[in-house]
Amino acid sequence: MIGTAINVTLVLIGLAMSLSLWRLFRGPDVVDRVIAIDMLYVNACAMLLVYGIRAETALHFEAALIIAMLGFLSTAAFARFLLRGDIIE
């Protein structure tokens, strides 16, 4: 039962990632594209976590943590660039 739930979850997360990619390429605005990239890294973290549960390894959890930290920093830097025009003062 748990195996089926994990497989369904992986498919649904993959669907969410494909919809985020569609918004990334078709987004009418830069802000829409930034939100799509943000959703892509959140979905990638979720997919790694679910796959880590399926494979029963701790390595996937560490990789998801690294992706989450880098994704947050890149989103914050890009938002600062959009607001002020520079990242480092």
N, C-alpha and C positions, 0 to 999 in steps of 0.2 A: 504494500500500500504506500509506504513512504517512497519507494523507488518511483512509482508512478507520479506521485505528487512532485517529486524533484524534477522529473522529466518534463512535466507540464509547466512547471515554473521556469525551467530553462527555455522552453519554447516561447513562453509569454515575455520573458525578458528579451529574448532575441527579437521578437516582434516590436517591443518598445524601442530597441536600439535601431531597428530599421526605420521606424517612424521618426526617430530623432535624426537619422541620416537624411531622410527626405526633407525635414524642416531645415537642416543645415544647407542643403543644396538649393532649396526652393524658397528660403526665407527672404521676404521682401526687404528686410532691414538688418543692420549689423547686430542689433540687440537680439533679434530672433536667432541669429546664428550663434551668438554667445550662449544663449539659453540652451540651444540644441547641443552645443559642445559640453555644457555643464551636465545636461541629462545623459549624454553619452558616457561620461566618466562615472556618473552615479550608477548607471545600468551596468557598466563594466565591473564596478566593484560588487554589485549585487550578483552578477553572473559568476564572478570568481568565488564569492562566498558560498553560493549554492553548489557550485562544482566542488569546492573544498569539502562541503558536507558529504557530497556523493562519493568523493574519492577518499575521504577520511584522512586527509593530510593537513598539517598545519602550515605548509608552505604557501598555500593559496590565500590564507588569511593574512599573512604578512604582505603578500603582493597586493592584496586589496587595500591594505592600510597605506602602502606607499602610493598607490594610484590615487587614493582619496586625498592624501596630503598634497601631492603634486597638482591634482586637479583644482583643489581649493586655492592654492597659491596662484595658479595660472588664471583662474577666474577673477581673483582679486586684482591681479596685475593688469589684466585686460580692462576691467571696469575702471580702474584708476587712469589708464591710458585714454579711455573714451571720455572720461570726465575732464581731465586736466591737459591731455596732450603729451604728457611725459610720465614715465614710471618713477624715475629717480630724480629727486629734487636737488 
